[in-house]
Amino acid sequence: MQPRNSFEQQIEEAGRTLRPISARQIRWAFDRCVVRYGRRTTKGVITCTECGHAWTDKTARKHCICPACHTRLTIDDNHLRRIYDTADYALFMTVHDGIQVLRFVYLAYYVRIGERAKYIHFEVVQRWIAPDGRCATRARLITNRPFYKTWDYATSLELRPHKPLYNIHPRCVHPRPQLLPELRRSGYNGQFYHISPPEMFCALLRDSHAETLLKMGQIELLKHFTENPRTLDDYWPSIRIVTRSGYAITDVGMWCDYIDLLRFFNKDLRNAKYVCPADLKAEHDQYVRRKMEYLRKQKEQERIREAMRHEQEYRNAKGHFFGLDLTDGKIHVRVLESIEQFRQEGEAMHHCVFTNEYYRRDDSLILSASIDGQRLETVEVSLSRLEVAQSRGVCNKDSPYHKQIIKLVQHNMHLIENRLTA
């Protein structure tokens, strides 16, 4: 990738003058990342995985020394095992041209019993971090295999767009790092606390709040905010209250979600009563339910406002049926005359006459059957066929007057037809 700005151009030029990692450092990395085994058979024959030498020793328990290469070996009594291999990463930290450089070396170890061990190493990723937290990546390409990904060692270290795979968690870190003065002042003590080194260094250099969290020992908070796209400034007042109160956050992700919920309901984020709940999960779940109910009501109100926009359209289409009352003296079946009546009918009867927008159906005329103002059923009449399409009671069940209602509407269908042709 070609440099896109002056900072990347600086990295490209500095990368050409960076010294290679020494053979002594590579040996140190293999010593820390690779376990050398001595495989022992049932007859007590131990084979060194480092040089392939074999000898008999039934007394050794956990460890032994190879008589040929003098390597300290870990005894493995799995006599059927023929191949030992491992792969991991080592991290070397240096400062070059005033920029922190994190150099990740891929280490591969392979041995077949009776043969000498094979060691392979390649520097695969360099993360360049400026004192202000700006970061650039030089790396090799990745080759996609059918079932796994591997580094393409034929490619060179070049500027690459940032990807999560470059946030490597190394097996070992060289104990003599060169660090920027800004990092030495930040409280970094050689521990990464299961945070990828690039993410941790970028956070410490970009945000003074991250440095404060590290010095206060709020490691879980630091880990959460370095790995998640949340802004520490949004939670800092509440974090200060938590620290001052000595409150232990049991689940950082849930606590941050809880603070977001408090902010949604305009609660005081500087009040320990809210930000330090005795039962975090219970309070979180309660506010989640409140928010869901609030959003449901908001959505329902928006749906009603949207429906009301069709009021005039409904009046123009069905206004000539308004005032129609079909009755046998006891049951009254009246036409719904507004969108608001559709909404009330749907809520009272617990069906979809409003939510499915029956008021927009050209072929449907919707009526409500009742006795003394008590709703019984909602009736749909097909205007093209002049017959009852359906009649539904509460929760779409038939009322005790179901047959009477249908008979009443069918008996007075001529009144609907008259208004239809008027």
Secondary structure, DSSP 4 states (H G I P E B T S, - for coil): ----SHHHHHHHHHHHTPPPPPHHHHHHHHHHH---EEEE-TT-EEEETTT--EEE-SS--SEEE-TTT--EEEEE--TT--EEEEEEEEEEEEEETTEEEEEEEEEEEEEETTS--EEEEEEEEEEEE-TTS-EEEEE--EEEPSS-EEE-TTS--EEE---GGGS---SEE-SS----HHHHHTT--S--TTS-HHHHHHHHHH-HHHHHHHHHT-HHHHHHHHHSS--GGGTHHHHHHHHHHT---S-HHHHHHHHHHHHHTT--TT-HHHHS-SSHHHHHHHHHHHHHHHHHHHHHHHHHHHHHTTHHHHHHHHGGGTT-EEESSS-EEEE--SHHHHHHHHHHHTSSTTTTTGGG-TTEEEEEEEETTEEEEEEEEETTTTEEEEEE-GGGPPPTTHHHHHHHHHHTHHHHHHHHH-
